[in-house]
Amino acid sequence: MSAFVRELFQFMRARRKFWLLPLVMLMLLLGLLMVFTQGSVVAPFIYTMF
């Protein structure tokens, strides 16, 4: 996993695609939100936001 992250940062640095960093972070946060709220009481409220 760390090799993937390292390669992603090298790609962004080499190609000057720093605008990808906020998109990657947002997708990571949304994924973590879905994983952690899947079995909780808050899940129906999270799903209505999207």
Z-matrix of the N, CA and C atoms (Angstrom, degrees):
N
C 1 1.453
C 2 1.517 1 110.90
N 3 1.318 2 116.88 1 -38.94
C 4 1.462 3 118.80 2 -179.21
C 5 1.524 4 110.82 3 -68.22
N 6 1.338 5 117.91 4 -28.48
C 7 1.463 6 120.60 5 177.08
C 8 1.528 7 110.19 6 -66.16
N 9 1.331 8 116.99 7 -37.59
C 10 1.463 9 120.58 8 178.23
C 11 1.518 10 111.13 9 -64.91
N 12 1.318 11 116.42 10 -44.63
C 13 1.474 12 120.74 11 -179.61
C 14 1.523 13 109.92 12 -65.09
N 15 1.325 14 116.81 13 -42.71
C 16 1.465 15 120.97 14 178.63
C 17 1.526 16 110.74 15 -61.95
N 18 1.327 17 116.92 16 -43.09
C 19 1.457 18 120.52 17 179.48
C 20 1.524 19 111.40 18 -66.93
N 21 1.318 20 117.35 19 -37.24
C 22 1.457 21 121.04 20 177.31
C 23 1.529 22 111.24 21 -62.36
N 24 1.335 23 117.12 22 -45.12
C 25 1.460 24 120.10 23 178.63
C 26 1.521 25 111.72 24 -66.56
N 27 1.330 26 117.68 25 -36.51
C 28 1.463 27 120.51 26 176.75
C 29 1.519 28 110.51 27 -65.08
N 30 1.317 29 117.32 28 -39.73
C 31 1.466 30 121.19 29 176.83
C 32 1.521 31 110.98 30 -61.86
N 33 1.346 32 116.09 31 -46.55
C 34 1.465 33 119.40 32 -178.94
C 35 1.524 34 111.31 33 -64.01
N 36 1.323 35 117.16 34 -37.32
C 37 1.456 36 120.68 35 -179.86
C 38 1.531 37 111.12 36 -70.82
N 39 1.327 38 117.37 37 -41.65
C 40 1.461 39 121.20 38 -176.93
C 41 1.524 40 111.85 39 -72.12
N 42 1.314 41 117.40 40 -38.60
C 43 1.467 42 121.31 41 -175.90
C 44 1.526 43 113.60 42 -95.75
N 45 1.341 44 116.50 43 0.18
C 46 1.472 45 121.81 44 -178.09
C 47 1.525 46 111.51 45 57.73
N 48 1.314 47 116.08 46 44.94
C 49 1.466 48 122.34 47 179.40
C 50 1.525 49 109.78 48 -107.23
N 51 1.320 50 116.60 49 52.37
C 52 1.460 51 120.27 50 -177.52
C 53 1.528 52 112.28 51 -69.71
N 54 1.316 53 117.63 52 -15.68
C 55 1.462 54 120.05 53 178.04
C 56 1.526 55 110.91 54 -70.32
N 57 1.344 56 117.70 55 -13.81
C 58 1.461 57 120.47 56 177.56
C 59 1.525 58 112.54 57 -73.64
N 60 1.314 59 117.70 58 -24.28
C 61 1.462 60 121.02 59 -175.93
C 62 1.530 61 112.59 60 -59.80
N 63 1.336 62 120.56 61 -48.53
C 64 1.476 63 118.33 62 177.36
C 65 1.530 64 113.11 63 -62.39
N 66 1.332 65 117.51 64 -34.91
C 67 1.464 66 119.84 65 178.43
C 68 1.528 67 111.45 66 -66.76
N 69 1.314 68 116.68 67 -41.42
C 70 1.467 69 120.50 68 178.74
C 71 1.520 70 109.98 69 -65.19
N 72 1.327 71 116.61 70 -42.80
C 73 1.461 72 119.77 71 -179.84
C 74 1.531 73 110.97 72 -65.33
N 75 1.324 74 117.51 73 -40.20
C 76 1.465 75 120.97 74 178.80
C 77 1.524 76 111.01 75 -64.04
N 78 1.326 77 117.39 76 -43.12
C 79 1.463 78 120.11 77 178.50
C 80 1.519 79 111.01 78 -65.26
N 81 1.322 80 117.16 79 -37.78
C 82 1.459 81 120.59 80 177.49
C 83 1.523 82 111.14 81 -64.72
N 84 1.324 83 117.59 82 -44.49
C 85 1.464 84 121.00 83 179.42
C 86 1.529 85 112.15 84 -64.64
N 87 1.334 86 116.61 85 -41.53
C 88 1.462 87 119.17 86 178.35
C 89 1.528 88 111.12 87 -66.13
N 90 1.313 89 117.27 88 -38.38
C 91 1.460 90 120.51 89 176.95
C 92 1.514 91 111.89 90 -63.61
N 93 1.330 92 116.56 91 -44.35
C 94 1.460 93 120.30 92 177.92
C 95 1.528 94 111.32 93 -64.51
N 96 1.327 95 116.45 94 -38.11
C 97 1.457 96 120.16 95 177.83
C 98 1.520 97 110.80 96 -61.78
N 99 1.326 98 116.87 97 -42.40
C 100 1.465 99 119.46 98 179.48
C 101 1.525 100 111.78 99 -68.22
N 102 1.308 101 117.62 100 -37.11
C 103 1.464 102 120.42 101 -179.40
C 104 1.525 103 110.67 102 -68.18
N 105 1.325 104 116.78 103 -45.35
C 106 1.460 105 119.89 104 -175.42
C 107 1.521 106 113.78 105 -76.05
N 108 1.329 107 118.71 106 -24.37
C 109 1.464 108 120.05 107 -178.91
C 110 1.523 109 112.85 108 -100.72
N 111 1.304 110 117.60 109 7.55
C 112 1.458 111 120.42 110 -175.91
C 113 1.527 112 112.21 111 -62.74
N 114 1.299 113 118.28 112 -39.57
C 115 1.453 114 119.58 113 -176.58
C 116 1.511 115 113.16 114 -108.22
N 117 1.300 116 118.15 115 18.59
C 118 1.459 117 119.12 116 -175.74
C 119 1.522 118 111.68 117 -105.26
N 120 1.308 119 114.58 118 176.15
C 121 1.458 120 121.71 119 179.31
C 122 1.521 121 110.84 120 -73.84
N 123 1.315 122 117.35 121 -22.61
C 124 1.463 123 122.42 122 -176.21
C 125 1.528 124 111.74 123 -78.46
N 126 1.321 125 118.35 124 -15.26
C 127 1.459 126 123.03 125 -173.80
C 128 1.536 127 113.80 126 -53.61
N 129 1.327 128 121.17 127 -46.50
C 130 1.471 129 118.72 128 -179.97
C 131 1.532 130 113.18 129 -61.49
N 132 1.309 131 117.09 130 -32.20
C 133 1.470 132 119.54 131 179.38
C 134 1.521 133 111.45 132 -74.82
N 135 1.336 134 117.23 133 -34.02
C 136 1.456 135 120.97 134 177.59
C 137 1.519 136 109.69 135 -67.39
N 138 1.321 137 117.70 136 -42.99
C 139 1.464 138 120.95 137 -177.01
C 140 1.523 139 112.07 138 -67.24
N 141 1.322 140 118.14 139 -28.06
C 142 1.465 141 118.93 140 178.44
C 143 1.520 142 111.63 141 -73.57
N 144 1.320 143 118.20 142 -19.70
C 145 1.463 144 120.38 143 178.33
C 146 1.517 145 111.39 144 -71.79
N 147 1.326 146 116.98 145 -27.34
C 148 1.455 147 120.33 146 -177.37
C 149 1.490 148 109.89 147 -107.17
